[in-house]
Amino acid sequence: MINSIEKILFAAYLWVGNIQNEMDARYEEKSSLTNLFTEHKFWGWAGLLSIFIALASIFYFQFQVWEQEDQEQK
């Protein structure tokens, strides 16, 4: 009884694995974000750098405001 269940599970595992392999073979990457860094390297890195600089400046100026408020309270 246990051997027959193991054979059924093994056959099901092979069938599911075969479907997964077929799906992987037909998959193509169509991400515009990936294309931005592979095909248009300059604009991809320039955009990433501009986002980093914008976030860093927001944090910097916000900390400056907080420090100024702390100095005024003392």
C-alpha positions as CSV (number, residue, x, y, z in Angstrom):
1,M,0.0,0.0,0.0
2,I,2.8,2.4,1.0
3,N,4.8,1.5,-2.1
4,S,1.9,2.3,-4.4
5,I,1.4,5.7,-2.7
6,E,5.1,6.5,-3.1
7,K,4.9,5.6,-6.8
8,I,1.9,7.8,-7.3
9,L,3.6,10.7,-5.5
10,F,6.8,10.2,-7.5
11,A,4.8,10.2,-10.8
12,A,3.0,13.4,-9.7
13,Y,6.3,15.0,-8.8
14,L,7.8,14.2,-12.2
15,W,4.7,15.5,-14.0
16,V,4.7,18.8,-12.1
17,G,8.5,19.1,-12.6
18,N,8.0,18.6,-16.4
19,I,5.3,21.4,-16.5
20,Q,7.7,23.7,-14.6
21,N,10.5,23.0,-17.1
22,E,8.2,23.8,-20.0
23,M,7.1,27.1,-18.4
24,D,10.7,28.1,-17.8
25,A,11.8,27.4,-21.3
26,R,9.2,29.8,-22.8
27,Y,9.7,32.7,-20.3
28,E,11.1,36.0,-21.6
29,E,12.0,39.0,-19.5
30,K,10.0,42.0,-20.5
31,S,10.6,44.3,-17.6
32,S,11.1,48.0,-18.5
33,L,13.2,48.5,-15.4
34,T,15.5,45.7,-16.4
35,N,15.7,47.2,-19.9
36,L,16.5,50.6,-18.4
37,F,19.7,49.2,-16.9
38,T,20.7,46.9,-19.7
39,E,19.8,48.8,-22.8
40,H,19.9,52.4,-21.6
41,K,22.7,52.3,-19.0
42,F,23.3,56.0,-18.7
43,W,19.7,57.0,-18.1
44,G,19.1,54.1,-15.7
45,W,22.1,55.0,-13.5
46,A,21.4,58.7,-13.8
47,G,17.8,58.2,-12.7
48,L,19.0,56.0,-9.8
49,L,21.6,58.6,-8.8
50,S,19.0,61.4,-8.9
51,I,16.6,59.4,-6.7
52,F,19.5,58.8,-4.2
53,I,20.5,62.5,-4.2
54,A,16.9,63.6,-3.7
55,L,16.4,61.3,-0.7
56,A,19.7,62.3,0.8
57,S,18.9,66.0,0.5
58,I,15.5,65.5,2.0
59,F,17.0,63.7,5.0
60,Y,19.8,66.3,5.3
61,F,17.6,69.3,5.3
62,Q,15.1,67.7,7.6
63,F,17.8,66.9,10.2
64,Q,19.0,70.5,9.8
65,V,15.5,71.8,10.7
66,W,15.4,69.5,13.7
67,E,18.8,70.6,14.9
68,Q,17.8,74.3,14.5
69,E,14.6,73.6,16.6
70,D,16.7,71.9,19.3
71,Q,19.1,74.9,19.4
72,E,16.2,77.3,19.7
73,Q,14.7,75.4,22.6
74,K,17.9,75.5,24.6
